[in-house]
Amino acid sequence: MTTDLNTLLTALYVKIDDEIGGTRCMGRPPLLSDSELVCLAVAQALLGYHSESRWLRYANKHLTGMFPYLPQRAGYNKRLRSTLGLVKRMIRELGMDSDFWFDNLCITDSTPVPCGMSRPTVQRSNLAGWAGYGYCASHSRFFWGLRLYLVCTPTGMPIMWALANPKIGEREVLAAMLEVDADLVADREGIVLISDKGFASKPFEKASPGKASSCCGPRASGRGSGTASRCSRRSAN
């Protein structure tokens, strides 16, 4: 283990423990604390390990001095699922420590996320009721799945994201995202939101928070369906 990695993980653990230390108040203390677990999860993302099995093999070989106890893959995955809220919270906290987070120029767009290519998959998938059929104009094809919406800074720093049924209009999804994370917009002055024509409409601009302004291409007519309340629940989940 290099000195630079040791310093990075030490500073990362101190930051995480200062934010979420002492969150567990009942039951027997776990062998791997919540702060250590979140530190492992963030380090896994920073070092680019997409496979949990490969990450645990690397950690058992190089990080046992900092993490004396490391669970097996099944236990590690179970703990991560149970502490998903803490992981999301720390991702947001680490992002806010960067200067890119406070950029008042934001870019938003959506992209399809295909989840199945056959009819039996559509019928048996656990995503039934969430996913649906949609059309991707960029690739001129239909797909079954979800649509990923992202609001980020010009440098690529993610600010907000949501997965929604492709049948729901793009304006409704973005409006629900701004409603769910209204505190992010309230803390900034003069936000300029750049998007394509699929998000443009006079009702959306009027419904946008007072501190945000939009910059879109030519408006498209007759697009958008669904309700903002239904989309709000989906984006919150």
TAWO-V108307 format. One record per residue. N is the residue number from 1. RES is the residue in three letters. PHI is phi in whole degrees, -180 to 180 (NA if undefined). OMEGA is omega as a letter, one per 20 degrees, with the letter a starting at -180 (NA if undefined). Layout:
n:N res:RES phi:PHI omega:OMEGA
n:N res:RES phi:PHI omega:OMEGA
This chain:
n:1 res:MET phi:NA omega:a
n:2 res:THR phi:-78 omega:r
n:3 res:THR phi:-66 omega:a
n:4 res:ASP phi:-63 omega:r
n:5 res:LEU phi:-66 omega:r
n:6 res:ASN phi:-62 omega:r
n:7 res:THR phi:-66 omega:r
n:8 res:LEU phi:-62 omega:a
n:9 res:LEU phi:-68 omega:r
n:10 res:THR phi:-65 omega:r
n:11 res:ALA phi:-64 omega:r
n:12 res:LEU phi:-66 omega:r
n:13 res:TYR phi:-66 omega:r
n:14 res:VAL phi:-63 omega:r
n:15 res:LYS phi:-62 omega:a
n:16 res:ILE phi:-68 omega:a
n:17 res:ASP phi:-67 omega:r
n:18 res:ASP phi:-66 omega:a
n:19 res:GLU phi:-86 omega:a
n:20 res:ILE phi:-120 omega:a
n:21 res:GLY phi:-59 omega:r
n:22 res:GLY phi:81 omega:r
n:23 res:THR phi:-74 omega:r
n:24 res:ARG phi:-91 omega:a
n:25 res:CYS phi:-118 omega:a
n:26 res:MET phi:-131 omega:r
n:27 res:GLY phi:86 omega:r
n:28 res:ARG phi:-71 omega:r
n:29 res:PRO phi:-61 omega:a
n:30 res:PRO phi:-72 omega:r
n:31 res:LEU phi:-66 omega:r
n:32 res:LEU phi:-116 omega:a
n:33 res:SER phi:-68 omega:r
n:34 res:ASP phi:-63 omega:r
n:35 res:SER phi:-64 omega:r
n:36 res:GLU phi:-67 omega:r
n:37 res:LEU phi:-64 omega:r
n:38 res:VAL phi:-66 omega:r
n:39 res:CYS phi:-62 omega:r
n:40 res:LEU phi:-63 omega:a
n:41 res:ALA phi:-66 omega:r
n:42 res:VAL phi:-67 omega:r
n:43 res:ALA phi:-64 omega:r
n:44 res:GLN phi:-61 omega:r
n:45 res:ALA phi:-70 omega:a
n:46 res:LEU phi:-66 omega:a
n:47 res:LEU phi:-88 omega:r
n:48 res:GLY phi:79 omega:r
n:49 res:TYR phi:-95 omega:a
n:50 res:HIS phi:-84 omega:a
n:51 res:SER phi:-100 omega:r
n:52 res:GLU phi:-66 omega:r
n:53 res:SER phi:-64 omega:r
n:54 res:ARG phi:-65 omega:a
n:55 res:TRP phi:-66 omega:r
n:56 res:LEU phi:-68 omega:r
n:57 res:ARG phi:-65 omega:r
n:58 res:TYR phi:-65 omega:a
n:59 res:ALA phi:-65 omega:r
n:60 res:ASN phi:-66 omega:a
n:61 res:LYS phi:-91 omega:a
n:62 res:HIS phi:-119 omega:a
n:63 res:LEU phi:-119 omega:a
n:64 res:THR phi:-69 omega:r
n:65 res:GLY phi:-69 omega:r
n:66 res:MET phi:-96 omega:r
n:67 res:PHE phi:-126 omega:a
n:68 res:PRO phi:-60 omega:r
n:69 res:TYR phi:-117 omega:r
n:70 res:LEU phi:-128 omega:a
n:71 res:PRO phi:-73 omega:r
n:72 res:GLN phi:-75 omega:a
n:73 res:ARG phi:-60 omega:a
n:74 res:ALA phi:-64 omega:r
n:75 res:GLY phi:-68 omega:r
n:76 res:TYR phi:-65 omega:r
n:77 res:ASN phi:-66 omega:r
n:78 res:LYS phi:-65 omega:r
n:79 res:ARG phi:-67 omega:r
n:80 res:LEU phi:-63 omega:r
n:81 res:ARG phi:-64 omega:a
n:82 res:SER phi:-74 omega:a
n:83 res:THR phi:-111 omega:a
n:84 res:LEU phi:-61 omega:r
n:85 res:GLY phi:-62 omega:r
n:86 res:LEU phi:-68 omega:r
n:87 res:VAL phi:-64 omega:r
n:88 res:LYS phi:-61 omega:a
n:89 res:ARG phi:-63 omega:a
n:90 res:MET phi:-74 omega:r
n:91 res:ILE phi:-61 omega:r
n:92 res:ARG phi:-66 omega:a
n:93 res:GLU phi:-65 omega:r
n:94 res:LEU phi:-67 omega:r
n:95 res:GLY phi:-66 omega:a
n:96 res:MET phi:-70 omega:r
n:97 res:ASP phi:-77 omega:a
n:98 res:SER phi:-92 omega:r
n:99 res:ASP phi:-67 omega:a
n:100 res:PHE phi:-67 omega:a
n:101 res:TRP phi:-64 omega:a
n:102 res:PHE phi:-96 omega:r
n:103 res:ASP phi:-69 omega:a
n:104 res:ASN phi:-85 omega:r
n:105 res:LEU phi:-104 omega:a
n:106 res:CYS phi:-122 omega:r
n:107 res:ILE phi:-122 omega:r
n:108 res:THR phi:-130 omega:r
n:109 res:ASP phi:-164 omega:r
n:110 res:SER phi:-134 omega:r
n:111 res:THR phi:-145 omega:r
n:112 res:PRO phi:-72 omega:r
n:113 res:VAL phi:-123 omega:a
n:114 res:PRO phi:-62 omega:a
n:115 res:CYS phi:-120 omega:a
n:116 res:GLY phi:-170 omega:a
n:117 res:MET phi:-121 omega:a
n:118 res:SER phi:-131 omega:r
n:119 res:ARG phi:-65 omega:r
n:120 res:PRO phi:-60 omega:r
n:121 res:THR phi:-64 omega:r
n:122 res:VAL phi:-62 omega:a
n:123 res:GLN phi:-75 omega:a
n:124 res:ARG phi:-98 omega:a
n:125 res:SER phi:-68 omega:r
n:126 res:ASN phi:-71 omega:r
n:127 res:LEU phi:-84 omega:r
n:128 res:ALA phi:-60 omega:a
n:129 res:GLY phi:100 omega:r
n:130 res:TRP phi:-101 omega:r
n:131 res:ALA phi:-80 omega:r
n:132 res:GLY phi:-163 omega:r
n:133 res:TYR phi:-87 omega:r
n:134 res:GLY phi:-145 omega:a
n:135 res:TYR phi:-120 omega:r
n:136 res:CYS phi:-103 omega:a
n:137 res:ALA phi:-69 omega:a
n:138 res:SER phi:-65 omega:a
n:139 res:HIS phi:-107 omega:r
n:140 res:SER phi:54 omega:a
n:141 res:ARG phi:-153 omega:r
n:142 res:PHE phi:-92 omega:r
n:143 res:PHE phi:-149 omega:r
n:144 res:TRP phi:-116 omega:a
n:145 res:GLY phi:165 omega:a
n:146 res:LEU phi:-124 omega:r
n:147 res:ARG phi:-121 omega:a
n:148 res:LEU phi:-93 omega:r
n:149 res:TYR phi:-111 omega:a
n:150 res:LEU phi:-136 omega:r
n:151 res:VAL phi:-116 omega:a
n:152 res:CYS phi:-142 omega:r
n:153 res:THR phi:-83 omega:r
n:154 res:PRO phi:-59 omega:r
n:155 res:THR phi:-83 omega:r
n:156 res:GLY phi:99 omega:r
n:157 res:MET phi:-72 omega:a
n:158 res:PRO phi:-68 omega:r
n:159 res:ILE phi:-107 omega:r
n:160 res:MET phi:-142 omega:r
n:161 res:TRP phi:-152 omega:r
n:162 res:ALA phi:-159 omega:r
n:163 res:LEU phi:-112 omega:a
n:164 res:ALA phi:-142 omega:r
n:165 res:ASN phi:-62 omega:a
n:166 res:PRO phi:-65 omega:r
n:167 res:LYS phi:-76 omega:r
n:168 res:ILE phi:-80 omega:a
n:169 res:GLY phi:-64 omega:a
n:170 res:GLU phi:-64 omega:a
n:171 res:ARG phi:-65 omega:a
n:172 res:GLU phi:-65 omega:r
n:173 res:VAL phi:-66 omega:a
n:174 res:LEU phi:-65 omega:r
n:175 res:ALA phi:-63 omega:r
n:176 res:ALA phi:-69 omega:r
n:177 res:MET phi:-62 omega:r
n:178 res:LEU phi:-68 omega:r
n:179 res:GLU phi:-76 omega:a
n:180 res:VAL phi:-67 omega:a
n:181 res:ASP phi:-107 omega:a
n:182 res:ALA phi:-64 omega:a
n:183 res:ASP phi:-67 omega:r
n:184 res:LEU phi:-67 omega:r
n:185 res:VAL phi:-77 omega:a
n:186 res:ALA phi:-65 omega:a
n:187 res:ASP phi:-84 omega:a
n:188 res:ARG phi:-122 omega:a
n:189 res:GLU phi:-109 omega:r
n:190 res:GLY phi:63 omega:r
n:191 res:ILE phi:-74 omega:r
n:192 res:VAL phi:-109 omega:a
n:193 res:LEU phi:-108 omega:a
n:194 res:ILE phi:-99 omega:a
n:195 res:SER phi:-149 omega:r
n:196 res:ASP phi:-89 omega:a
n:197 res:LYS phi:-69 omega:r
n:198 res:GLY phi:-66 omega:a
n:199 res:PHE phi:-97 omega:a
n:200 res:ALA phi:-87 omega:r
n:201 res:SER phi:-173 omega:r
n:202 res:LYS phi:-65 omega:r
n:203 res:PRO phi:-59 omega:r
n:204 res:PHE phi:-68 omega:r
n:205 res:GLU phi:-64 omega:r
n:206 res:LYS phi:-72 omega:a
n:207 res:ALA phi:-82 omega:a
n:208 res:SER phi:-68 omega:r
n:209 res:PRO phi:-56 omega:a
n:210 res:GLY phi:-61 omega:a
n:211 res:LYS phi:-89 omega:a
n:212 res:ALA phi:-113 omega:r
n:213 res:SER phi:-126 omega:a
n:214 res:SER phi:-113 omega:r
n:215 res:CYS phi:-138 omega:a
n:216 res:CYS phi:-125 omega:r
n:217 res:GLY phi:-82 omega:r
n:218 res:PRO phi:-58 omega:a
n:219 res:ARG phi:-72 omega:r
n:220 res:ALA phi:-103 omega:a
n:221 res:SER phi:-100 omega:r
n:222 res:GLY phi:75 omega:r
n:223 res:ARG phi:-108 omega:r
n:224 res:GLY phi:104 omega:r
n:225 res:SER phi:-152 omega:a
n:226 res:GLY phi:89 omega:a
n:227 res:THR phi:-122 omega:a
n:228 res:ALA phi:-68 omega:a
n:229 res:SER phi:-66 omega:r
n:230 res:ARG phi:-65 omega:r
n:231 res:CYS phi:-67 omega:a
n:232 res:SER phi:-61 omega:r
n:233 res:ARG phi:-66 omega:a
n:234 res:ARG phi:-67 omega:a
n:235 res:SER phi:-68 omega:r
n:236 res:ALA phi:-67 omega:r
n:237 res:ASN phi:-69 omega:NA
